[in-house]
Amino acid sequence: MKNPAAGGGRWVDVPPERLVSWIVTFTQRHGAGSVSGDEAGVTVTFAAADGAVAECHPPFPPPRLSPPRLSPPRLSPLRPAGSDDPAAIAAAIAAHATAERTVGVLLVRLGGYAVGVFAGSPPRLVSSKTGSRLVHGRSAAGGWSQHRFARRRDNQAATALRAAADAAVSIFAPFRFDALVLGGDKRSIAGLRGEVRLAPYLGLATDRFLTVPDPRLSVLKETPRSFLAVRIRVTEPEYSGPATG
């Protein structure tokens, strides 16, 4: 199974502009059912008549339009008031995903980084910086030479992370963010967690992590495709055939 999800089903990333048609097709294939939201009001779940489920995870935290409902099933604030139409609900989710906002992006892999700020709808790259630093690969040698090489490599890695932090601070400082999207490799990003200068920005980081190749400007420019996509966990009865998408 492609992109399996923990606990069952699989993940499908759907661009906002395709979400309405995706949900309509899902409903037609599996039969109309119910729509509900999770406890936090973040996800929207379409449960079809045949038992198939499409659990939608929109990008960015949804707006808090009203106090939480106490009676189940709780409906996400992304659901239009009084609407049971799957297409209308999907349109509301898509509108939220593409709403005008300012988003910072920080991509870091060992030895390279790409920092950018996207603004507007559709997102436009308004400021960016990329760079790279030499970090040697691991040595297979033994003895003291290996220890010296490891220390030099650690120093190179620390220097590379400082360069990434410097770039992020210089690019992010003029802007007020709605969210920050992180990517690259998680080990490198973890190395920046203790950087005090980045704390205000890292506090706005979304849960979605973008695993990308070596950070370059061309890679940075393509990130809106990933950070705007609606992630859908699809679970279907075995007899119902392959998942849509």
C-alpha angles and dihedrals in degrees: 000000000000116000096357117202123225108256094024141306126055139267124251123185111212123189111235092243090059098042099093093051090044093054093043090052091046091052094046092049097046104025131256115291137149137315124214142159133229126252092269094046091238105113130049118209125203109199111193128211094253094052098265114138132202110192108193121207108190118203117257125017112297121243117265101236098166142001115283116277115240099204117079138273090050112206124220118247084239089073114094111245112269095358124135094168109117091208092053092048091048090049090054090051091048091049090052092050093052098039116132110269142139114251129185120209124200118184117181133174125165105288098006143064143178122197125186146160121217122195137180133016116316090029114254123196103240101169134013147159132189132186147156138215129197113257115172121227122248117287123230092202121111137216127032093334089062091050092050090048091049092051091049091048091049090051091049091050092049090050091050092051091049089052090052091049092048091052093047093051093048094049099039099043098082094051139074108217134213091194145348124225118204127201148147110079124341095228092060092046089050088056089062096050092092094051103115094201091061096047096097091053098041088055087067095051116132122227091246113096120197113218103203137165122254106330110254134153091259090053092047092052091056096052096095088070088063103036094047096047119110108234112218125192105209120199119178138177109260092243096054099077132235122342120263118252 
